[in-house]
Amino acid sequence: MTAKMINKVEIIAEENCKNSAYGSSFLDGLNKMRIDQKYCDFTLEVDGDIVKVHKVALAIGSPYFAKMLES
């Protein structure tokens, strides 16, 4: 692509991708994937129950898990 076309694509993407509810929408989507057990990459056992989760969500929500999952 030429630089002019790339710039045009960037402008269109920027104008069309503004979404004030993006954070909420993103978290809702992540939770739906967890509930549907899609793309889960970690399993926890909590009080005898198995819970499939996303490592990134654990790491963001907990410094303990962030450190544990670093390696």
Secondary structure, DSSP 8 states (H G I E B T S, - for coil): --HHHHHHHHHHHHHHS--TTHHHHHHHHHHHHHHTT-S--EEEEETTEEEEE-HHHHHHH-HHHHHHT--
